[in-house]
Amino acid sequence: MNSMKNCYPCTLIASEDKNGVFDSEILLSSSQILILIFIYGLDR
């Protein structure tokens, strides 16, 4: 666990996972990224 302190996203997930909030945020952000990539691919 001490090595995770060096990784900001890891500590963020570790701290937010206790509340059970971060999972939905990760799904939301990843889906938005996929949509942006898809739209960018269509534009090309």
C-alpha positions as a Markdown table, in Angstrom:
| # | Residue | x | y | z |
|---|---|---|---|---|
| 1 | Met | 0.0 | 0.0 | 0.0 |
| 2 | Asn | 2.9 | 2.3 | 0.6 |
| 3 | Ser | 3.9 | 2.2 | -3.1 |
| 4 | Met | 0.4 | 3.4 | -4.0 |
| 5 | Lys | 1.1 | 6.7 | -2.3 |
| 6 | Asn | 3.5 | 7.5 | -5.1 |
| 7 | Cys | 0.7 | 7.1 | -7.7 |
| 8 | Tyr | -1.9 | 9.8 | -7.5 |
| 9 | Pro | -4.7 | 8.0 | -9.4 |
| 10 | Cys | -4.0 | 4.9 | -7.3 |
| 11 | Thr | -4.4 | 6.9 | -4.1 |
| 12 | Leu | -7.5 | 8.6 | -5.5 |
| 13 | Ile | -9.1 | 5.3 | -6.4 |
| 14 | Ala | -8.1 | 3.9 | -2.9 |
| 15 | Ser | -9.6 | 6.9 | -1.1 |
| 16 | Glu | -12.7 | 7.2 | -3.3 |
| 17 | Asp | -13.4 | 3.5 | -3.5 |
| 18 | Lys | -14.4 | 3.4 | 0.2 |
| 19 | Asn | -17.3 | 5.7 | -0.7 |
| 20 | Gly | -18.2 | 3.7 | -3.8 |
| 21 | Val | -18.4 | 6.9 | -5.8 |
| 22 | Phe | -15.3 | 6.6 | -8.0 |
| 23 | Asp | -16.4 | 3.6 | -10.0 |
| 24 | Ser | -19.3 | 5.4 | -11.7 |
| 25 | Glu | -17.0 | 8.4 | -12.3 |
| 26 | Ile | -14.4 | 6.1 | -14.0 |
| 27 | Leu | -17.2 | 4.6 | -16.2 |
| 28 | Leu | -18.5 | 8.0 | -17.1 |
| 29 | Ser | -15.1 | 9.4 | -18.0 |
| 30 | Ser | -14.0 | 6.4 | -20.0 |
| 31 | Ser | -17.3 | 6.3 | -21.9 |
| 32 | Gln | -16.9 | 10.0 | -22.7 |
| 33 | Ile | -13.4 | 9.4 | -23.9 |
| 34 | Leu | -14.6 | 6.5 | -26.1 |
| 35 | Ile | -17.3 | 8.8 | -27.6 |
| 36 | Leu | -14.8 | 11.5 | -28.3 |
| 37 | Ile | -12.4 | 9.1 | -30.0 |
| 38 | Phe | -15.4 | 7.7 | -32.0 |
| 39 | Ile | -16.4 | 11.2 | -33.1 |
| 40 | Tyr | -12.8 | 12.1 | -33.9 |
| 41 | Gly | -12.5 | 9.0 | -36.0 |
| 42 | Leu | -15.7 | 9.9 | -38.0 |
| 43 | Asp | -14.3 | 13.4 | -38.7 |
| 44 | Arg | -11.2 | 11.9 | -40.2 |
